[in-house]
Amino acid sequence: KSDGGRTDGGAVSKNDTNTKTYQMVRDKVATIKGKFVDGRAGTGTGFLCEINGVKYFVTNRHVANQRGKITALFQDGRRLSFVSDSPMEMAVNRDLVRFKVKTDQDCLQVADDVPNIGEEIEFYGNAGGKGVITVTTGKILAVGQENLEIDSQIQGGNSGSPLVRVSDGKVVGVTT
């Protein structure tokens, strides 16, 4: 059947959309474990994305900048490792950093438009620093010049999570 065997006449429910978004995103998000230069351990989140044909691993500056070695652990067992003094690009006046990566892995796409107030979003992160990617859902409440306000609580460990538009799976922001 062209409707995937559904008996509901082919209508797509909210849960179907969220499941499709999850399937598009899950293997592109990683938990981050690292040690600060002073020896303290820390956690966060990062993700693979492609911008103008170049692949990057993106996270927050405060997650990557003060660590010695950073290890990104993907749910399927893949790992990427960086040293905090590795070549990285930092966004001016933003808590973002990106490392160029060479990988055959599919990457998230970054939206080229501004999200609308009321749009459904999800963010995928290492909530509580437990090493497991969790999904938090919500909506865009406000759109500022350089930030988005959402109606969901961001827990520790979620820093660096991609904020993904449910309708198309594209990254519209990064939690910080």
SVG drawing of the C-alpha trace seen along z (x, -y; Angstrom):
<svg xmlns="http://www.w3.org/2000/svg" viewBox="-9 -41 54 44">
<polyline fill="none" stroke="black" stroke-width="0.4" points="0.0,0.0 1.2,-3.5 0.2,-4.7 2.7,-2.3 -0.1,0.2 -1.9,-2.2 -5.7,-1.8 -6.3,-5.4 -6.6,-6.6 -3.0,-7.8 -3.3,-10.6 0.0,-11.4 -0.5,-11.8 1.7,-14.0 3.3,-10.8 4.2,-9.6 5.8,-13.0 7.8,-12.9 8.9,-9.3 10.1,-10.3 12.0,-13.3 13.5,-11.0 14.7,-8.5 16.3,-11.3 18.1,-12.8 19.0,-10.1 22.3,-8.8 23.6,-12.3 23.6,-13.4 26.2,-12.4 26.8,-12.7 30.0,-14.4 32.3,-13.4 35.4,-15.4 37.7,-16.5 38.3,-20.1 41.9,-21.2 41.8,-21.3 40.8,-17.6 37.0,-18.0 34.8,-15.9 31.9,-17.3 29.2,-16.3 27.2,-17.9 25.8,-17.2 26.9,-17.8 25.7,-16.9 26.9,-16.4 25.6,-18.9 26.4,-20.0 26.7,-23.6 27.4,-24.6 28.7,-21.1 31.1,-21.0 30.6,-18.6 30.9,-19.8 30.5,-18.5 28.8,-21.4 28.4,-22.0 28.5,-24.9 31.7,-26.8 31.4,-26.3 31.2,-22.5 34.3,-22.4 36.4,-25.4 37.6,-24.5 38.2,-20.8 41.4,-18.9 40.1,-15.9 36.5,-15.7 34.9,-12.4 31.6,-12.4 29.8,-9.1 27.0,-8.2 24.2,-5.8 25.4,-3.3 28.8,-3.1 30.7,-5.5 33.2,-7.9 34.8,-11.1 37.6,-12.6 38.9,-16.2 41.4,-18.1 40.2,-21.5 43.0,-23.2 42.1,-21.4 41.2,-23.7 37.7,-24.9 35.6,-27.8 33.8,-29.8 30.8,-32.0 31.4,-35.6 29.2,-36.6 27.6,-33.2 28.2,-30.1 28.8,-27.9 31.8,-26.0 32.2,-23.7 34.9,-21.3 35.4,-20.3 35.0,-16.5 35.6,-13.9 32.9,-11.3 30.7,-9.3 27.9,-9.6 24.8,-11.5 24.5,-14.9 21.6,-17.1 20.7,-19.9 20.6,-23.5 17.4,-25.4 17.9,-28.5 14.8,-30.2 13.7,-31.5 11.3,-29.3 7.8,-30.6 6.2,-31.2 4.2,-28.2 6.2,-25.7 6.8,-22.4 10.4,-21.6 12.4,-18.8 15.8,-18.8 18.0,-15.8 20.4,-15.8 22.3,-14.2 19.8,-15.3 21.2,-14.9 24.6,-13.8 23.6,-10.2 25.1,-9.3 21.8,-8.5 20.2,-10.7 16.8,-11.9 14.1,-13.8 12.3,-16.9 9.4,-18.4 8.1,-21.9 7.1,-24.9 8.8,-28.2 7.5,-31.0 9.5,-33.9 12.0,-34.7 14.7,-37.2 17.5,-38.5 20.0,-36.0 18.0,-33.6 14.8,-31.6 12.6,-31.2 11.0,-27.8 8.5,-26.4 10.6,-23.4 13.0,-23.2 16.7,-22.6 18.4,-20.2 22.0,-20.0 23.9,-17.9 21.6,-19.3 24.0,-22.1 24.9,-21.8 21.7,-19.9 20.3,-20.5 16.9,-22.3 15.1,-20.6 11.9,-21.6 9.6,-18.6 8.0,-19.3 11.2,-18.9 14.0,-17.7 16.2,-20.7 18.2,-22.4 16.8,-25.8 19.0,-26.4 21.3,-25.0 20.5,-24.8 22.8,-26.6"/>
</svg>
